[in-house]
Amino acid sequence: MLKAILPIMAIALLSPFIILADVKLLGSSQFGVLYDLVIIALIIILVLSIIPFMILHKKLYLEMDDKAVQIVGKESLIASLTKLASIDQSMTTGKAGFFRPSIQERIQHLANLPQ
């Protein structure tokens, strides 16, 4: 999975340098509109290159749950997550984000795993 994201990582890491180079090259020239379009395009590329990292991070949480099932067992992990959800209600009522699955998503994922 990491090999598929390597080109996007390279773009994300190089985008600030490309923006700085464009500022220096186009900043004092007569290409005012082109300058603005290039900066906007590079910012969009930078933002879009971050999305796969967020999705990968969420998948890694679910993969860690899969590994934990092998160690402690499916029922034990579901019981622990359910107890954690009952202790801290904000974890269950919060929106599911890109970075981390909610406890309910994790419990559903574990419930759908084969025995």
KOLFIVEX-353170 format. One record per residue: x, y, z of N, C-alpha, C, CB in turn; residue in one letter. Coordinates in steps of 0.1 Angstrom, whole numbers, plus 5000, padded with zeros to 4 digits. Glycine has a CB too. Example, Ala and Ser with C-alpha at 12.3 -4.5 7.8 and 13.67 -1.06 7.14 Angstrom:
REM KOLFIVEX-353170
513249435078512349555078513249675078511349555090a512849785071513749895071512950005079514149945057s
This chain:
REM KOLFIVEX-353170
500849885000500050005000500950135000499150005012m502050125007502950235008503550274994504050215018l503850164986504450194973503450274964504750054966k502250254965501250334957501250474961499850264959a501550504973501550644978502850724976501050644992i503950654973505250714972505250834962506250614968l504650824950504650944941503951064947504050904928p502851034954502051144960502851204971500651084965i503551124979504451174989505451264984505151064997m506051234972507051314966506451444962507651244954a505351444956504651574952504351654964503351544944i503851594974503551674987504751734993502851584997a505851664993507051714999507751824990508051605002l507551804977508251904968507352024965508551834955l506152024968505252134965505652264971503852104970s506052274984506552404989507752454982506852385004p508652374978509852414971509452474957510852304970f508452404951508052454938507352594939507052354931i506552604950505952734952506952844954504952724964i507952814962509052914965509752954952509952864975l510052854944510752874931509952964922511152744924a508652934921507753014913507553154918506352944912d507553174931507553314936508753394932507353304952v509853334933511153404929511153424914512353324934k510753324906510853344892509753434886510753204885l508553414890507453494884507053614892506253404883l507653634904507253744912507553884906507853734925g508653894900508954024894508754044879510454054897s508053944874507853944859506454004856507953804853s506154014843504854064839503753964838505054134825q503953844843502953744843502153744856503653604841f501453844858500653854871499553754872500053994871g498753734861497653634862498253494862496753654850v499253474854499853334853500453304867500953334843l501053404873501653384887500553334896502253514892y499453404896498353364905497753224902497153474905d497653194890497153064886498052954890496853054871l499352974888500352874892500352854907501752914888v500252954915500252944930498952874934500253084936i497852904928496552844932496652694928495352904924i497152664916497252524912498152444921497752514897a499252504925500152424934499552404948501552504935l498852504952498152484965497152374965497552624970i496352374954495352264952496052134951494552294939i497152124944497951994943498451954957499152004934i498952044965499352014978498251964987500052144985l497152034986495951984995495451844990494852084994v495351824977494951694972495951584975494651704957l497251614976498151514979498151474993499551564975s497551555002497451515016496351415019497251635025i495251415010494151325012494551175013493151345001i495351125004495750985005496350945019496650944994p497151045024497751025037496751005048498751135041f495651085047494651075057493850945056493651195055m493650905044492950775042493750655046492550755027i495050665043496050565047496050555063497450585042l496050665069496150665084494950595090496250815089h493750625084492550555089492550405087491250615082k493050365075493250225072494250155082493650195058k495250225086496250165095495650145109497450265096l494650225113493950205126493250065125493050315129y492550045114491749925112492649805111490849935100l493849815105494849705104495349675118495949745094e495549785126496049755139495049675147496449895146m493749705145492749635152492749485147491349695149d493049465134493149325129494249255136493349325114d495349315138496549255145496149235160497849345144k495449325166495049305180494149195182494449435185a493249165172492349055172493148925173491449045160v494248915166495048795166495748775180496148805155q495948885187496648865200495648845211497448995203i494548935212493648925224492348865221493449065229v491948845208490648785205489648895201490148705216g488748855192487748945186486848995197487048875175k486248905205485248945215485849035226484648815221e487049005230487749085240487949225235489049015244s488349245223488649375217487349455215489349365204l486249385211485049455209484449495223483949355202i484649405233484249445246484949565252484349325256a486249565249487149685254486649815247488549655251s486449805234486049925227484649975231486049895212l483749875234482449915239482549975252481549785239t483349925261483549985274484150125273484449895283k485150135265485750275262484750375257486950255252l483850325248482750415243481750455254482050345232a481550365264480550395274481250495284480150265281s482550485286483250575295483250715290484650525298i483650725277483750865271482750875259485250885266d481650935262480550945252481051035240479351005258q481951125242482351205231483051125219483351315236s483551015223484150925213483150865203485050825219m481950845208480950775200480050885193480050685208t479950995199479051095192479851185183478451185203t481151185183481951265174481851215160483351275178g482051305150482051265136483151175133481951395127k482951085124484051005119484951095110483550875112a486151095112487051185104487851105094487951265113g488651175087489551115078490751045085490051215067f491151105096492351065103492250935111492951165111f491050925117490950815127489450765126491250855141r489250635126487850585126487250605140487850435122p485950625140485350635153485250495159483850685151s484950495172484850365179483750275173484550385194i482650335169481650255162482150195149480350345160q482850275141483450215129484350095132484150325121e485150115142486050005146485349885151487050055157r484249905158483449785163482849725151482449835174i482249795142481649735130482649665122480949845121q483849715120484849655113485249515119486149735112h485349515132485749395140484549295139486049425154l483349345139482149255139482049185125480849325142a482549255115482449195101483649105098482449305091n484649095107485749005104485248855106486949035114l485848775097485548625099486148575112485948545087p485448475118485948425130487148345129484848335136q
